[in-house]
């Protein structure tokens, strides 16, 4: 993953996706926005208690820096589900300028329409970006522990296959900045849920050395799900950046005790 400064925003990109000219993608850092206090400063989430005007200015600035129109952004109202929306031309721009029009109850989006930038929002949860350069389809997924247990990344890939005829061997994937195995401790309740839902749970859970709680490796969990779908390991890039360790660069719900902004991962066909 590479970091660049555009305007005064920190923009992160996966090397494997950057190699393709037909696709634009990005993950935002915290710097360069208008929001104050716990939302300082490039908060893109309308739903977190920030000033709506600041959020709108942040999104406009991001669009400007990326040389897009605000109305190209499409956002969902995320609910830690495994629901995937197919974004056709009629859904372009939903949720771009307000909270109410965002695509309801959705944690992953896929599209084959050029110029539609599908965005997911995080504060510690895992962003997964997908691109099939053969069939020209992109996907964006929000996978926290709940979504990971519901296999939301796999749900998105299934929709790419069923709707657009994508073959997993062609799909390029990026697993973005999020709460890493260095920090992401969970309690007995989450461990029990994971053991119940994920056959591979033993590969992603370990005992935390000091607290006696459990480390839930969200990065490995999503990597295993992508591999299980048939995406070649060489097509998958892991950012390996922990949002909690790097909470000066990324909004971290854990680090900020739940009151914080959201960073955005977006992907668009040019
Ligand atoms: Zn960490």
Boltz pocket constraint, residues with backbone or C-beta under 6 A from the ligand:
constraints:
  - pocket:
      binder: B
      contacts: [[A, 179], [A, 180], [A, 181], [A, 182], [A, 183], [A, 184], [A, 242], [A, 243], [A, 244], [A, 245], [A, 246]]
      max_distance: 6.0
